[in-house]
């Protein structure tokens, strides 16, 4: 098994983005007041910002 260690901030943002995508795919946010696209897009910039800050990218 290979373990990859990321800073806590990156992990938190990646999890938030993955959760938003999962909610859209499972239609858990269908009753929400925002569109599915906006639900995912809300987490995307924070995730990309954290990813770009990682060394070796």
Buried (B, 14 or more C-beta within 10 A) or exposed (E): EEEEEEEEEBEBBBEBBEEBBEBBEEEEBEEEEEEBEEBBEEBBEBBEEBBEEEEEE
